[in-house]
Amino acid sequence: MTETKRYVRPYGDTTGDGMIQTSFTLPIPFGPKADGAAQQLANKMGMDPAMVVHSHPIGDDFTFFVVYGSVKHLVDLDEVKVVEREYPLLSPAEVNTTLKKVLRRKLVVVGGCIGTDAHTVGIDAILNIKGFAGEKGLEYYRELKVVNLGAQVSVPELVRRARAEKADAVLISQVVTQRDAHILNTQEMSAAFREAMGDKRPLLVAGGPRFDPLMAAELGVDRVFSRGTTPGEVASYLVHAMQQKKGVAA
């Protein structure tokens, strides 16, 4: 295995050339001046030389650009902070077998989109049997009972249903939000569960493309999943969390 270097530079045509490609839109009509403005912006972003390799009008007053150029910045991998997966990815059969052994009943999952978000694509990708990225959703798992509340679920309704269903885990999704509404909604949700159920609250999991997995403590939840998460990752995490809760070794 190749040893990972601490410092790395973008790779374009040759190793270490620092070449990157970026795209953006400027509120300028399409034409030579627009291309010049895009190149100026790229230079101010640290790309030198910068080449506008593509530009295209968007209506009468906007232009979309793709710019290719070199940067001198280095990435220090020792300063990169991410949430590493600390549990193994399990197959559906392994999830079912482990949950049956650990819980001796079905694990109950309640999920939905909270606040005003009407986009269920995220929560459906995880919960619905059709799943996502070639994986079946949690409804497919024999040892999971899934209650999908859909979109625009109020926090009080989510808490009420979680208590009624005796949920082991609550999954909430926020796909389209503005002005950090996804953060405020999730903090409201976690606070409501703490107030209503205290230490007996279910596992709280938040997901959506604007979430940072490092935000779990700030949001008051147990886990945060961002874009690209698959049903298998979530199912495997739920198994891991239940094992920890029951004091069972993986």
FIKOLZA-1660 file (N, C-alpha, C; in steps of 0.1 Angstrom, whole numbers, plus 5000, padded with zeros to 4 digits):
% residues 250
   i   px   py   pz ch aa at
   1 5009 4988 5000  A  M  N
   1 5000 5000 5000  A  M CA
   1 5009 5012 5000  A  M  C
   2 5005 5022 4992  A  T  N
   2 5013 5035 4991  A  T CA
   2 5011 5043 5004  A  T  C
   3 5022 5048 5009  A  E  N
   3 5022 5056 5021  A  E CA
   3 5015 5069 5018  A  E  C
   4 5006 5074 5026  A  T  N
   4 4999 5086 5024  A  T CA
   4 5008 5098 5028  A  T  C
   5 5009 5107 5019  A  K  N
   5 5017 5119 5022  A  K CA
   5 5009 5129 5030  A  K  C
   6 5017 5137 5038  A  R  N
   6 5010 5147 5046  A  R CA
   6 5005 5159 5038  A  R  C
   7 5013 5163 5029  A  Y  N
   7 5010 5175 5020  A  Y CA
   7 5007 5170 5006  A  Y  C
   8 4996 5175 5000  A  V  N
   8 4993 5171 4987  A  V CA
   8 4989 5184 4979  A  V  C
   9 4990 5183 4966  A  R  N
   9 4987 5194 4957  A  R CA
   9 4977 5188 4946  A  R  C
  10 4968 5196 4941  A  P  N
  10 4959 5192 4931  A  P CA
  10 4967 5186 4919  A  P  C
  11 4961 5176 4913  A  Y  N
  11 4967 5169 4901  A  Y CA
  11 4958 5171 4889  A  Y  C
  12 4964 5177 4878  A  G  N
  12 4957 5179 4866  A  G CA
  12 4963 5171 4854  A  G  C
  13 4974 5176 4848  A  D  N
  13 4980 5170 4837  A  D CA
  13 4992 5162 4842  A  D  C
  14 4999 5167 4852  A  T  N
  14 5011 5160 4857  A  T CA
  14 5011 5161 4872  A  T  C
  15 5018 5152 4879  A  T  N
  15 5019 5152 4894  A  T CA
  15 5024 5165 4899  A  T  C
  16 5016 5171 4909  A  G  N
  16 5020 5183 4916  A  G CA
  16 5018 5196 4908  A  G  C
  17 5011 5196 4896  A  D  N
  17 5010 5208 4889  A  D CA
  17 5000 5218 4894  A  D  C
  18 4992 5213 4904  A  G  N
  18 4982 5222 4910  A  G CA
  18 4970 5226 4902  A  G  C
  19 4968 5219 4891  A  M  N
  19 4957 5223 4882  A  M CA
  19 4943 5219 4888  A  M  C
  20 4934 5228 4888  A  I  N
  20 4920 5226 4892  A  I CA
  20 4910 5231 4882  A  I  C
  21 4898 5227 4883  A  Q  N
  21 4887 5232 4875  A  Q CA
  21 4876 5236 4884  A  Q  C
  22 4870 5248 4881  A  T  N
  22 4859 5253 4889  A  T CA
  22 4849 5259 4880  A  T  C
  23 4837 5260 4884  A  S  N
  23 4826 5266 4876  A  S CA
  23 4818 5276 4885  A  S  C
  24 4813 5286 4879  A  F  N
  24 4805 5296 4886  A  F CA
  24 4797 5304 4876  A  F  C
  25 4788 5313 4881  A  T  N
  25 4780 5321 4872  A  T CA
  25 4782 5336 4877  A  T  C
  26 4783 5345 4867  A  L  N
  26 4783 5359 4870  A  L CA
  26 4771 5366 4864  A  L  C
  27 4767 5377 4870  A  P  N
  27 4755 5384 4865  A  P CA
  27 4760 5394 4854  A  P  C
  28 4765 5389 4843  A  I  N
  28 4771 5397 4832  A  I CA
  28 4766 5391 4819  A  I  C
  29 4762 5399 4810  A  P  N
  29 4758 5393 4797  A  P CA
  29 4769 5386 4790  A  P  C
  30 4766 5375 4783  A  F  N
  30 4776 5367 4776  A  F CA
  30 4784 5375 4766  A  F  C
  31 4797 5373 4766  A  G  N
  31 4806 5380 4756  A  G CA
  31 4820 5381 4761  A  G  C
  32 4829 5387 4753  A  P  N
  32 4843 5388 4757  A  P CA
  32 4845 5395 4771  A  P  C
  33 4837 5405 4774  A  K  N
  33 4839 5412 4787  A  K CA
  33 4836 5402 4799  A  K  C
  34 4826 5394 4796  A  A  N
  34 4822 5384 4807  A  A CA
  34 4833 5374 4809  A  A  C
  35 4840 5369 4798  A  D  N
  35 4851 5360 4799  A  D CA
  35 4862 5367 4807  A  D  C
  36 4865 5380 4804  A  G  N
  36 4875 5387 4811  A  G CA
  36 4872 5388 4826  A  G  C
  37 4860 5390 4829  A  A  N
  37 4856 5392 4843  A  A CA
  37 4858 5378 4850  A  A  C
  38 4854 5367 4843  A  A  N
  38 4856 5354 4849  A  A CA
  38 4871 5351 4852  A  A  C
  39 4879 5355 4842  A  Q  N
  39 4894 5353 4844  A  Q CA
  39 4899 5361 4856  A  Q  C
  40 4894 5374 4857  A  Q  N
  40 4899 5382 4868  A  Q CA
  40 4895 5376 4881  A  Q  C
  41 4882 5371 4882  A  L  N
  41 4878 5365 4895  A  L CA
  41 4887 5353 4898  A  L  C
  42 4889 5344 4888  A  A  N
  42 4898 5332 4890  A  A CA
  42 4911 5336 4895  A  A  C
  43 4917 5347 4889  A  N  N
  43 4930 5352 4894  A  N CA
  43 4930 5356 4908  A  N  C
  44 4919 5363 4912  A  K  N
  44 4918 5367 4926  A  K CA
  44 4915 5355 4935  A  K  C
  45 4910 5344 4930  A  M  N
  45 4909 5332 4938  A  M CA
  45 4922 5324 4939  A  M  C
  46 4932 5329 4933  A  G  N
  46 4945 5322 4934  A  G CA
  46 4949 5313 4923  A  G  C
  47 4941 5314 4912  A  M  N
  47 4944 5306 4900  A  M CA
  47 4952 5314 4890  A  M  C
  48 4965 5309 4888  A  D  N
  48 4974 5317 4879  A  D CA
  48 4984 5307 4873  A  D  C
  49 4983 5305 4860  A  P  N
  49 4974 5312 4850  A  P CA
  49 4960 5305 4851  A  P  C
  50 4950 5313 4847  A  A  N
  50 4936 5308 4846  A  A CA
  50 4931 5309 4832  A  A  C
  51 4924 5298 4828  A  M  N
  51 4919 5298 4814  A  M CA
  51 4904 5296 4815  A  M  C
  52 4896 5304 4808  A  V  N
  52 4882 5302 4807  A  V CA
  52 4880 5292 4796  A  V  C
  53 4877 5280 4799  A  V  N
  53 4876 5270 4789  A  V CA
  53 4862 5268 4784  A  V  C
  54 4852 5274 4791  A  H  N
  54 4839 5273 4786  A  H CA
  54 4831 5284 4792  A  H  C
  55 4822 5290 4784  A  S  N
  55 4813 5300 4788  A  S CA
  55 4800 5299 4780  A  S  C
  56 4789 5301 4787  A  H  N
  56 4776 5299 4781  A  H CA
  56 4766 5309 4787  A  H  C
  57 4758 5316 4778  A  P  N
  57 4748 5325 4783  A  P CA
  57 4737 5318 4791  A  P  C
  58 4732 5324 4802  A  I  N
  58 4720 5320 4809  A  I CA
  58 4710 5331 4808  A  I  C
  59 4702 5331 4799  A  G  N
  59 4693 5343 4796  A  G CA
  59 4701 5354 4791  A  G  C
  60 4696 5366 4793  A  D  N
  60 4702 5378 4787  A  D CA
  60 4713 5384 4796  A  D  C
  61 4712 5382 4809  A  D  N
  61 4720 5389 4819  A  D CA
  61 4730 5381 4827  A  D  C
  62 4731 5368 4824  A  F  N
  62 4740 5360 4832  A  F CA
  62 4748 5351 4823  A  F  C
  63 4760 5347 4828  A  T  N
  63 4769 5338 4820  A  T CA
  63 4775 5328 4829  A  T  C
  64 4775 5315 4825  A  F  N
  64 4781 5304 4832  A  F CA
  64 4795 5301 4827  A  F  C
  65 4804 5299 4836  A  F  N
  65 4818 5297 4832  A  F CA
  65 4824 5284 4838  A  F  C
  66 4833 5278 4830  A  V  N
  66 4842 5267 4835  A  V CA
  66 4856 5273 4834  A  V  C
  67 4864 5273 4845  A  V  N
  67 4877 5278 4844  A  V CA
  67 4887 5268 4849  A  V  C
  68 4898 5267 4842  A  Y  N
  68 4909 5257 4845  A  Y CA
  68 4922 5265 4847  A  Y  C
  69 4928 5261 4858  A  G  N
  69 4941 5268 4861  A  G CA
  69 4948 5262 4873  A  G  C
  70 4960 5268 4876  A  S  N
  70 4969 5263 4886  A  S CA
  70 4968 5271 4899  A  S  C
  71 4968 5264 4910  A  V  N
  71 4969 5271 4923  A  V CA
  71 4982 5266 4930  A  V  C
  72 4986 5274 4939  A  K  N
  72 4998 5271 4947  A  K CA
  72 4995 5265 4960  A  K  C
  73 4983 5264 4964  A  H  N
  73 4979 5260 4977  A  H CA
  73 4982 5245 4979  A  H  C
  74 4986 5241 4991  A  L  N
  74 4988 5227 4995  A  L CA
  74 4977 5223 5005  A  L  C
  75 4974 5210 5005  A  V  N
  75 4965 5205 5014  A  V CA
  75 4973 5198 5025  A  V  C
  76 4971 5202 5038  A  D  N
  76 4977 5195 5049  A  D CA
  76 4968 5185 5055  A  D  C
  77 4970 5172 5052  A  L  N
  77 4961 5161 5055  A  L CA
  77 4960 5160 5071  A  L  C
  78 4970 5164 5078  A  D  N
  78 4969 5163 5093  A  D CA
  78 4959 5173 5098  A  D  C
  79 4955 5183 5091  A  E  N
  79 4946 5193 5095  A  E CA
  79 4931 5190 5091  A  E  C
  80 4930 5179 5083  A  V  N
  80 4916 5176 5078  A  V CA
  80 4909 5168 5089  A  V  C
  81 4897 5174 5093  A  K  N
  81 4889 5168 5103  A  K CA
  81 4876 5163 5097  A  K  C
  82 4874 5150 5098  A  V  N
  82 4862 5143 5093  A  V CA
  82 4857 5133 5103  A  V  C
  83 4845 5128 5101  A  V  N
  83 4840 5117 5109  A  V CA
  83 4843 5104 5102  A  V  C
  84 4851 5096 5107  A  E  N
  84 4855 5083 5101  A  E CA
  84 4844 5073 5106  A  E  C
  85 4841 5064 5097  A  R  N
  85 4831 5053 5100  A  R CA
  85 4838 5043 5109  A  R  C
  86 4833 5041 5122  A  E  N
  86 4840 5033 5132  A  E CA
  86 4833 5019 5133  A  E  C
  87 4825 5016 5124  A  Y  N
  87 4817 5003 5124  A  Y CA
  87 4818 4997 5110  A  Y  C
  88 4817 4984 5110  A  P  N
  88 4818 4977 5097  A  P CA
  88 4805 4978 5089  A  P  C
  89 4806 4978 5076  A  L  N
  89 4794 4977 5067  A  L CA
  89 4788 4963 5067  A  L  C
  90 4776 4961 5070  A  L  N
  90 4770 4948 5071  A  L CA
  90 4760 4946 5059  A  L  C
  91 4759 4933 5055  A  S  N
  91 4749 4930 5045  A  S CA
  91 4735 4930 5052  A  S  C
  92 4724 4930 5044  A  P  N
  92 4711 4929 5050  A  P CA
  92 4709 4917 5059  A  P  C
  93 4715 4905 5054  A  A  N
  93 4714 4893 5062  A  A CA
  93 4721 4895 5075  A  A  C
  94 4733 4901 5075  A  E  N
  94 4741 4903 5088  A  E CA
  94 4734 4913 5097  A  E  C
  95 4727 4923 5091  A  V  N
  95 4720 4932 5100  A  V CA
  95 4708 4925 5107  A  V  C
  96 4701 4917 5099  A  N  N
  96 4689 4910 5105  A  N CA
  96 4694 4900 5116  A  N  C
  97 4704 4893 5113  A  T  N
  97 4709 4883 5122  A  T CA
  97 4714 4889 5135  A  T  C
  98 4721 4900 5134  A  T  N
  98 4727 4907 5146  A  T CA
  98 4716 4913 5154  A  T  C
  99 4706 4920 5148  A  L  N
  99 4695 4926 5155  A  L CA
  99 4687 4916 5162  A  L  C
 100 4684 4905 5156  A  K  N
 100 4676 4894 5162  A  K CA
 100 4683 4889 5175  A  K  C
 101 4696 4888 5174  A  K  N
 101 4704 4883 5185  A  K CA
 101 4705 4894 5196  A  K  C
 102 4707 4906 5193  A  V  N
 102 4709 4917 5203  A  V CA
 102 4696 4921 5209  A  V  C
 103 4685 4924 5201  A  L  N
 103 4673 4929 5206  A  L CA
 103 4662 4918 5209  A  L  C
 104 4663 4907 5201  A  R  N
 104 4652 4897 5202  A  R CA
 104 4639 4902 5199  A  R  C
 105 4638 4912 5191  A  R  N
 105 4626 4918 5185  A  R CA
 105 4630 4927 5174  A  R  C
 106 4620 4933 5167  A  K  N
 106 4623 4942 5156  A  K CA
 106 4628 4956 5162  A  K  C
 107 4637 4961 5155  A  L  N
 107 4642 4975 5158  A  L CA
 107 4632 4985 5151  A  L  C
 108 4627 4994 5159  A  V  N
 108 4616 5003 5153  A  V CA
 108 4623 5016 5149  A  V  C
 109 4621 5020 5137  A  V  N
 109 4626 5033 5131  A  V CA
 109 4615 5042 5127  A  V  C
 110 4614 5054 5132  A  V  N
 110 4605 5064 5127  A  V CA
 110 4612 5075 5120  A  V  C
 111 4608 5078 5108  A  G  N
 111 4615 5088 5100  A  G CA
 111 4606 5098 5094  A  G  C
 112 4611 5109 5090  A  G  N
 112 4604 5120 5083  A  G CA
 112 4612 5132 5080  A  G  C
 113 4606 5141 5072  A  C  N
 113 4612 5154 5070  A  C CA
 113 4605 5164 5079  A  C  C
 114 4613 5171 5087  A  I  N
 114 4607 5181 5097  A  I CA
 114 4607 5195 5091  A  I  C
 115 4599 5204 5098  A  G  N
 115 4598 5217 5093  A  G CA
 115 4590 5219 5081  A  G  C
 116 4593 5228 5073  A  T  N
 116 4586 5231 5060  A  T CA
 116 4591 5223 5048  A  T  C
 117 4601 5215 5050  A  D  N
 117 4607 5208 5039  A  D CA
 117 4598 5198 5033  A  D  C
 118 4594 5200 5021  A  A  N
 118 4584 5190 5014  A  A CA
 118 4591 5180 5005  A  A  C
 119 4604 5180 5006  A  H  N
 119 4612 5171 4997  A  H CA
 119 4615 5158 5005  A  H  C
 120 4609 5147 5001  A  T  N
 120 4611 5134 5007  A  T CA
 120 4621 5125 5001  A  T  C
 121 4628 5130 4990  A  V  N
 121 4637 5122 4983  A  V CA
 121 4648 5116 4992  A  V  C
 122 4653 5124 5001  A  G  N
 122 4663 5119 5010  A  G CA
 122 4659 5108 5020  A  G  C
 123 4648 5111 5027  A  I  N
 123 4643 5101 5036  A  I CA
 123 4638 5088 5029  A  I  C
 124 4632 5090 5018  A  D  N
 124 4627 5079 5010  A  D CA
 124 4638 5070 5005  A  D  C
 125 4649 5076 5001  A  A  N
 125 4661 5069 4996  A  A CA
 125 4666 5059 5007  A  A  C
 126 4665 5063 5020  A  I  N
 126 4670 5055 5031  A  I CA
 126 4659 5045 5035  A  I  C
 127 4646 5050 5036  A  L  N
 127 4636 5041 5042  A  L CA
 127 4629 5032 5032  A  L  C
 128 4625 5038 5021  A  N  N
 128 4617 5030 5011  A  N CA
 128 4624 5017 5006  A  N  C
 129 4617 5007 5004  A  I  N
 129 4623 4994 4999  A  I CA
 129 4631 4996 4986  A  I  C
 130 4627 5005 4978  A  K  N
 130 4634 5007 4965  A  K CA
 130 4648 5012 4968  A  K  C
 131 4650 5019 4979  A  G  N
 131 4664 5023 4983  A  G CA
 131 4671 5033 4974  A  G  C
 132 4684 5031 4974  A  F  N
 132 4693 5041 4967  A  F CA
 132 4706 5035 4964  A  F  C
 133 4712 5039 4953  A  A  N
 133 4726 5034 4949  A  A CA
 133 4727 5019 4948  A  A  C
 134 4716 5013 4944  A  G  N
 134 4717 4998 4942  A  G CA
 134 4714 4991 4955  A  G  C
 135 4711 4997 4966  A  E  N
 135 4708 4991 4978  A  E CA
 135 4694 4992 4982  A  E  C
 136 4688 4982 4988  A  K  N
 136 4674 4982 4993  A  K CA
 136 4673 4991 5005  A  K  C
 137 4662 4998 5007  A  G  N
 137 4660 5007 5018  A  G CA
 137 4657 4999 5031  A  G  C
 138 4655 5006 5042  A  L  N
 138 4654 4999 5055  A  L CA
 138 4641 4991 5056  A  L  C
 139 4631 4994 5048  A  E  N
 139 4618 4986 5047  A  E CA
 139 4621 4972 5043  A  E  C
 140 4632 4970 5036  A  Y  N
 140 4636 4956 5031  A  Y CA
 140 4640 4947 5042  A  Y  C
 141 4646 4953 5053  A  Y  N
 141 4652 4945 5063  A  Y CA
 141 4641 4938 5072  A  Y  C
 142 4642 4925 5074  A  R  N
 142 4632 4918 5081  A  R CA
 142 4631 4922 5096  A  R  C
 143 4642 4925 5102  A  E  N
 143 4643 4928 5116  A  E CA
 143 4641 4943 5119  A  E  C
 144 4636 4951 5109  A  L  N
 144 4633 4965 5111  A  L CA
 144 4619 4968 5109  A  L  C
 145 4613 4975 5118  A  K  N
 145 4599 4980 5116  A  K CA
 145 4601 4995 5112  A  K  C
 146 4597 4999 5100  A  V  N
 146 4599 5013 5096  A  V CA
 146 4586 5020 5095  A  V  C
 147 4585 5032 5101  A  V  N
 147 4574 5041 5100  A  V CA
 147 4578 5054 5094  A  V  C
 148 4574 5056 5081  A  N  N
 148 4578 5068 5074  A  N CA
 148 4567 5078 5074  A  N  C
 149 4569 5089 5081  A  L  N
 149 4559 5100 5083  A  L CA
 149 4558 5109 5071  A  L  C
 150 4568 5108 5062  A  G  N
 150 4567 5117 5050  A  G CA
 150 4572 5131 5053  A  G  C
 151 4566 5141 5046  A  A  N
 151 4571 5155 5046  A  A CA
 151 4564 5164 5056  A  A  C
 152 4571 5175 5059  A  Q  N
 152 4565 5186 5067  A  Q CA
 152 4559 5181 5080  A  Q  C
 153 4567 5173 5087  A  V  N
 153 4562 5167 5100  A  V CA
 153 4566 5177 5111  A  V  C
 154 4557 5181 5119  A  S  N
 154 4560 5190 5130  A  S CA
 154 4568 5182 5141  A  S  C
 155 4575 5189 5149  A  V  N
 155 4583 5183 5159  A  V CA
 155 4574 5176 5170  A  V  C
 156 4564 5183 5174  A  P  N
 156 4555 5176 5184  A  P CA
 156 4549 5163 5178  A  P  C
 157 4545 5163 5166  A  E  N
 157 4540 5151 5160  A  E CA
 157 4551 5140 5159  A  E  C
 158 4563 5144 5156  A  L  N
 158 4574 5134 5155  A  L CA
 158 4576 5128 5169  A  L  C
 159 4576 5136 5179  A  V  N
 159 4578 5131 5193  A  V CA
 159 4567 5122 5197  A  V  C
 160 4554 5126 5193  A  R  N
 160 4543 5118 5197  A  R CA
 160 4543 5104 5190  A  R  C
 161 4546 5104 5177  A  R  N
 161 4547 5091 5170  A  R CA
 161 4558 5082 5175  A  R  C
 162 4569 5088 5178  A  A  N
 162 4581 5081 5183  A  A CA
 162 4577 5074 5196  A  A  C
 163 4570 5081 5205  A  R  N
 163 4566 5075 5218  A  R CA
 163 4556 5064 5215  A  R  C
 164 4546 5067 5207  A  A  N
 164 4536 5057 5204  A  A CA
 164 4541 5044 5198  A  A  C
 165 4551 5046 5189  A  E  N
 165 4557 5034 5182  A  E CA
 165 4568 5028 5191  A  E  C
 166 4571 5034 5202  A  K  N
 166 4583 5029 5210  A  K CA
 166 4595 5028 5201  A  K  C
 167 4598 5039 5195  A  A  N
 167 4609 5039 5185  A  A CA
 167 4623 5037 5192  A  A  C
 168 4631 5029 5185  A  D  N
 168 4645 5028 5190  A  D CA
 168 4653 5039 5183  A  D  C
 169 4649 5043 5171  A  A  N
 169 4657 5054 5164  A  A CA
 169 4647 5063 5156  A  A  C
 170 4651 5075 5156  A  V  N
 170 4643 5085 5148  A  V CA
 170 4653 5091 5138  A  V  C
 171 4649 5090 5125  A  L  N
 171 4657 5095 5114  A  L CA
 171 4650 5107 5108  A  L  C
 172 4656 5119 5108  A  I  N
 172 4650 5131 5102  A  I CA
 172 4659 5135 5090  A  I  C
 173 4652 5141 5080  A  S  N
 173 4659 5145 5068  A  S CA
 173 4656 5160 5065  A  S  C
 174 4666 5168 5061  A  Q  N
 174 4664 5181 5056  A  Q CA
 174 4671 5183 5043  A  Q  C
 175 4664 5184 5032  A  V  N
 175 4670 5185 5019  A  V CA
 175 4671 5199 5014  A  V  C
 176 4660 5206 5014  A  V  N
 176 4660 5220 5008  A  V CA
 176 4656 5230 5020  A  V  C
 177 4666 5237 5024  A  T  N
 177 4664 5247 5035  A  T CA
 177 4671 5260 5032  A  T  C
 178 4668 5271 5039  A  Q  N
 178 4674 5283 5037  A  Q CA
 178 4678 5289 5051  A  Q  C
 179 4688 5297 5051  A  R  N
 179 4693 5305 5063  A  R CA
 179 4695 5295 5075  A  R  C
 180 4701 5284 5072  A  D  N
 180 4704 5275 5083  A  D CA
 180 4692 5269 5090  A  D  C
 181 4681 5269 5083  A  A  N
 181 4669 5263 5089  A  A CA
 181 4670 5249 5093  A  A  C
 182 4679 5241 5085  A  H  N
 182 4681 5227 5088  A  H CA
 182 4688 5226 5102  A  H  C
 183 4696 5235 5106  A  I  N
 183 4703 5235 5119  A  I CA
 183 4693 5238 5130  A  I  C
 184 4685 5248 5128  A  L  N
 184 4676 5253 5138  A  L CA
 184 4665 5242 5140  A  L  C
 185 4660 5236 5129  A  N  N
 185 4649 5226 5130  A  N CA
 185 4654 5214 5138  A  N  C
 186 4667 5210 5135  A  T  N
 186 4672 5198 5141  A  T CA
 186 4675 5200 5156  A  T  C
 187 4680 5212 5159  A  Q  N
 187 4682 5216 5173  A  Q CA
 187 4669 5216 5181  A  Q  C
 188 4658 5221 5175  A  E  N
 188 4645 5221 5181  A  E CA
 188 4640 5207 5183  A  E  C
 189 4642 5198 5173  A  M  N
 189 4638 5185 5175  A  M CA
 189 4645 5177 5186  A  M  C
 190 4658 5179 5186  A  S  N
 190 4666 5172 5197  A  S CA
 190 4662 5177 5211  A  S  C
 191 4660 5190 5212  A  A  N
 191 4656 5196 5225  A  A CA
 191 4643 5190 5229  A  A  C
 192 4633 5189 5220  A  A  N
 192 4620 5184 5223  A  A CA
 192 4621 5169 5228  A  A  C
 193 4629 5161 5222  A  F  N
 193 4631 5147 5226  A  F CA
 193 4637 5147 5240  A  F  C
 194 4647 5155 5243  A  R  N
 194 4653 5155 5256  A  R CA
 194 4643 5159 5267  A  R  C
 195 4635 5169 5263  A  E  N
 195 4625 5174 5273  A  E CA
 195 4614 5164 5275  A  E  C
 196 4610 5157 5265  A  A  N
 196 4598 5148 5266  A  A CA
 196 4602 5134 5271  A  A  C
 197 4615 5130 5268  A  M  N
 197 4618 5116 5271  A  M CA
 197 4631 5115 5279  A  M  C
 198 4639 5125 5280  A  G  N
 198 4651 5125 5288  A  G CA
 198 4661 5114 5283  A  G  C
 199 4666 5106 5293  A  D  N
 199 4676 5096 5289  A  D CA
 199 4670 5084 5281  A  D  C
 200 4657 5084 5281  A  K  N
 200 4650 5073 5275  A  K CA
 200 4646 5076 5260  A  K  C
 201 4651 5087 5255  A  R  N
 201 4648 5091 5242  A  R CA
 201 4654 5081 5232  A  R  C
 202 4649 5080 5220  A  P  N
 202 4655 5071 5210  A  P CA
 202 4668 5077 5204  A  P  C
 203 4674 5069 5197  A  L  N
 203 4686 5073 5189  A  L CA
 203 4681 5084 5179  A  L  C
 204 4688 5095 5178  A  L  N
 204 4685 5106 5169  A  L CA
 204 4695 5107 5158  A  L  C
 205 4690 5106 5146  A  V  N
 205 4699 5106 5134  A  V CA
 205 4694 5117 5124  A  V  C
 206 4703 5126 5120  A  A  N
 206 4699 5136 5111  A  A CA
 206 4707 5134 5098  A  A  C
 207 4700 5137 5086  A  G  N
 207 4707 5136 5074  A  G CA
 207 4702 5146 5063  A  G  C
 208 4711 5149 5054  A  G  N
 208 4708 5159 5044  A  G CA
 208 4721 5164 5038  A  G  C
 209 4720 5169 5025  A  P  N
 209 4732 5174 5018  A  P CA
 209 4739 5186 5025  A  P  C
 210 4732 5194 5033  A  R  N
 210 4738 5206 5039  A  R CA
 210 4743 5203 5053  A  R  C
 211 4742 5191 5058  A  F  N
 211 4747 5188 5071  A  F CA
 211 4762 5184 5070  A  F  C
 212 4769 5188 5081  A  D  N
 212 4783 5184 5083  A  D CA
 212 4783 5173 5094  A  D  C
 213 4788 5161 5091  A  P  N
 213 4788 5151 5101  A  P CA
 213 4795 5154 5114  A  P  C
 214 4804 5165 5114  A  L  N
 214 4810 5169 5126  A  L CA
 214 4801 5177 5135  A  L  C
 215 4788 5180 5130  A  M  N
 215 4779 5188 5138  A  M CA
 215 4770 5181 5148  A  M  C
 216 4772 5168 5149  A  A  N
 216 4763 5160 5158  A  A CA
 216 4761 5166 5172  A  A  C
 217 4772 5169 5178  A  A  N
 217 4771 5175 5192  A  A CA
 217 4764 5188 5192  A  A  C
 218 4767 5197 5182  A  E  N
 218 4760 5210 5181  A  E CA
 218 4745 5208 5179  A  E  C
 219 4742 5198 5171  A  L  N
 219 4727 5196 5168  A  L CA
 219 4720 5189 5179  A  L  C
 220 4727 5182 5188  A  G  N
 220 4721 5174 5199  A  G CA
 220 4716 5161 5194  A  G  C
 221 4723 5155 5183  A  V  N
 221 4719 5142 5178  A  V CA
 221 4730 5132 5180  A  V  C
 222 4727 5120 5177  A  D  N
 222 4737 5109 5179  A  D CA
 222 4746 5108 5167  A  D  C
 223 4740 5111 5155  A  R  N
 223 4748 5109 5143  A  R CA
 223 4742 5118 5132  A  R  C
 224 4751 5122 5123  A  V  N
 224 4748 5131 5112  A  V CA
 224 4753 5124 5099  A  V  C
 225 4744 5122 5089  A  F  N
 225 4748 5117 5076  A  F CA
 225 4747 5128 5066  A  F  C
 226 4756 5129 5057  A  S  N
 226 4755 5139 5046  A  S CA
 226 4752 5133 5033  A  S  C
 227 4755 5140 5022  A  R  N
 227 4751 5135 5009  A  R CA
 227 4758 5122 5006  A  R  C
 228 4752 5114 4998  A  G  N
 228 4757 5101 4993  A  G CA
 228 4756 5089 5002  A  G  C
 229 4750 5092 5014  A  T  N
 229 4748 5081 5024  A  T CA
 229 4738 5070 5018  A  T  C
 230 4741 5058 5020  A  T  N
 230 4733 5047 5015  A  T CA
 230 4725 5040 5026  A  T  C
 231 4715 5033 5023  A  P  N
 231 4707 5026 5033  A  P CA
 231 4715 5016 5041  A  P  C
 232 4725 5010 5035  A  G  N
 232 4733 5000 5041  A  G CA
 232 4742 5007 5052  A  G  C
 233 4747 5019 5050  A  E  N
 233 4755 5026 5060  A  E CA
 233 4746 5029 5072  A  E  C
 234 4734 5034 5070  A  V  N
 234 4725 5037 5081  A  V CA
 234 4721 5025 5089  A  V  C
 235 4718 5014 5082  A  A  N
 235 4714 5001 5088  A  A CA
 235 4726 4996 5097  A  A  C
 236 4738 4997 5091  A  S  N
 236 4750 4992 5098  A  S CA
 236 4752 5001 5111  A  S  C
 237 4750 5014 5109  A  Y  N
 237 4751 5022 5121  A  Y CA
 237 4741 5019 5132  A  Y  C
 238 4729 5017 5128  A  L  N
 238 4719 5013 5138  A  L CA
 238 4722 5001 5146  A  L  C
 239 4728 4991 5139  A  V  N
 239 4732 4979 5145  A  V CA
 239 4743 4982 5155  A  V  C
 240 4753 4990 5151  A  H  N
 240 4764 4994 5159  A  H CA
 240 4759 5001 5172  A  H  C
 241 4750 5010 5170  A  A  N
 241 4745 5018 5181  A  A CA
 241 4737 5009 5191  A  A  C
 242 4729 5000 5186  A  M  N
 242 4722 4991 5195  A  M CA
 242 4732 4982 5202  A  M  C
 243 4742 4977 5196  A  Q  N
 243 4752 4969 5203  A  Q CA
 243 4759 4977 5214  A  Q  C
 244 4762 4990 5211  A  Q  N
 244 4768 4998 5222  A  Q CA
 244 4758 5000 5233  A  Q  C
 245 4746 5002 5230  A  K  N
 245 4736 5005 5240  A  K CA
 245 4734 4993 5249  A  K  C
 246 4734 4981 5243  A  K  N
 246 4732 4968 5251  A  K CA
 246 4745 4963 5257  A  K  C
 247 4756 4970 5253  A  G  N
 247 4769 4965 5259  A  G CA
 247 4774 4952 5252  A  G  C
 248 4770 4950 5240  A  V  N
 248 4774 4938 5232  A  V CA
 248 4785 4941 5223  A  V  C
 249 4795 4932 5223  A  A  N
 249 4807 4934 5215  A  A CA
 249 4803 4932 5200  A  A  C
 250 4809 4939 5191  A  A  N
 250 4806 4938 5177  A  A CA
 250 4812 4925 5172  A  A  C
% end
